[in-house]
């Protein structure tokens, strides 16, 4: 059996700390010449939304409500000790103080390193989001079968 060097990260959490961890692993792997793909589904899709704050996206009342409450990249909560929504900003300040890459810097690095960003077709359908709601860096919208076929030669990590 050949050694697996490719890496796919399934980003299904919308928690700030988990998203930072996912992008840290992805950029680290890409920097060591590994092929890296990130697949975003459900709450993880918040990172890929064009509108980075709260917005009424979707068609129906339920979709609009879910998308508003989920927010976007700038409203990601910490998984613990969120302190009413201010913890992500506090954590970002601590990251800067210690010269650690912030989430926007990690996302920029992921783009520069050629990390593939894929969005989950089923989750987009449920949340009534379209391609136009996502950032331009999203390479494709795929279903589970396509995702699994494209990831069969690598490690899959769920974050």
C-alpha positions in Angstrom: 0.0 0.0 0.0 1.4 3.4 -1.0 2.0 6.1 1.6 -0.8 8.6 1.6 0.4 12.1 1.4 -2.6 14.0 0.1 -4.8 15.6 2.8 -8.5 16.4 2.7 -10.1 18.3 5.6 -13.8 18.2 6.1 -14.7 21.5 7.7 -18.2 21.0 9.2 -17.8 23.2 12.2 -18.4 26.9 12.2 -16.4 27.5 15.4 -13.6 30.0 15.1 -11.0 27.9 16.9 -11.8 24.8 14.8 -11.7 26.7 11.6 -8.4 28.2 12.6 -7.1 24.7 13.3 -8.4 23.4 10.0 -6.6 26.2 8.0 -3.5 25.8 10.1 -3.3 22.1 9.2 -4.2 22.7 5.6 -1.5 25.4 5.1 1.1 23.4 7.0 0.4 20.4 4.8 0.5 22.5 1.6 3.7 24.1 2.6 5.3 20.6 2.8 4.2 19.9 -0.8 1.1 17.9 -0.1 -2.0 18.2 -2.2 -4.7 19.7 0.1 -8.4 19.9 -0.4 -10.8 21.5 2.1 -14.5 20.4 1.9 -16.9 22.7 3.7 -20.4 21.6 4.8 -23.1 22.9 7.0 -21.8 25.3 9.7 -18.4 25.2 8.0 -19.9 27.0 5.0 -19.9 30.2 7.0 -16.2 30.6 6.2 -17.0 30.6 2.4 -19.9 33.1 2.4 -19.2 36.3 0.5 -21.2 38.3 3.2 -18.9 38.0 6.2 -21.4 39.2 8.8 -25.1 38.3 9.4 -27.3 38.4 6.2 -30.7 37.2 5.3 -29.7 34.7 2.6 -31.8 32.0 1.0 -35.4 31.9 -0.2 -37.7 30.7 2.5 -38.2 32.0 6.0 -36.3 29.0 7.7 -33.3 29.3 5.4 -33.1 33.1 5.9 -33.3 32.7 9.6 -30.7 29.9 9.7 -28.3 31.9 7.5 -28.8 35.1 9.5 -28.2 33.3 12.8 -25.2 31.4 11.4 -23.7 34.6 10.1 -20.4 34.5 8.2 -16.7 34.5 8.7 -16.7 37.6 11.0 -19.3 36.1 13.3 -17.7 32.7 14.0 -18.1 31.9 17.7 -15.4 30.2 19.9 -16.4 26.6 20.7 -16.0 27.4 24.4 -15.9 30.5 26.5 -17.5 32.6 23.7 -18.4 35.5 26.1 -21.3 36.7 24.1 -19.5 36.7 20.8 -16.4 38.8 21.7 -14.0 35.8 22.2 -13.1 35.4 18.5 -11.9 39.1 18.5 -10.0 38.6 21.7 -8.4 35.4 20.4 -7.4 37.2 17.2 -5.8 39.9 19.3 -3.8 37.3 21.2 -2.8 35.7 17.9 -1.4 39.0 16.6 0.4 39.7 19.9 2.2 36.3 19.6 2.9 36.6 15.9 0.6 33.7 15.0 -1.3 33.9 11.7 -4.9 35.1 12.0 -7.8 33.5 10.3 -7.8 36.0 7.4 -4.0 35.5 7.0 -4.4 31.7 7.0 -7.2 31.9 4.4 -4.9 34.2 2.2 -2.1 31.7 2.7 -4.4 28.8 1.7 -5.2 30.6 -1.5 -1.6 31.4 -2.3 -0.6 27.7 -1.6 -3.2 26.4 -4.1 -5.4 24.6 -1.5 -8.6 23.5 -3.2 -11.8 24.8 -1.5 -14.9 22.8 -2.2 -18.5 23.5 -1.0 -21.0 20.7 -0.2 -23.8 20.6 -2.7 -26.3 19.1 -0.3 -25.7 21.6 2.5 -26.0 24.5 0.1 -29.3 23.1 -1.2 -30.7 22.7 2.4 -29.6 26.2 3.4 -30.9 27.6 0.0 -27.5 29.1 -0.9 -26.1 29.4 -4.4 -22.7 29.8 -6.0 -23.3 33.5 -6.0 -23.4 33.5 -2.1 -19.8 32.0 -1.9 -16.4 33.6 -2.2 -14.7 33.4 -5.6 -12.0 31.1 -4.3 -14.4 28.2 -4.0 -13.2 25.9 -6.8 -16.4 23.8 -7.1 -19.6 22.7 -5.5 -19.7 18.9 -5.2 -21.7 16.1 -3.8 -20.4 13.4 -1.4 -19.6 10.9 -4.2 -17.4 13.3 -6.0 -15.8 14.4 -2.8 -15.0 10.8 -1.9 -13.7 9.9 -5.3 -11.4 13.0 -5.3 -10.1 12.2 -1.7 -9.5 8.4 -2.1 -5.7 8.8 -2.3 -5.3 10.8 0.9 -6.0 11.2 4.6 -9.4 12.6 5.5 -9.7 14.7 8.7 -12.9 16.0 10.1 -12.8 19.4 11.9 
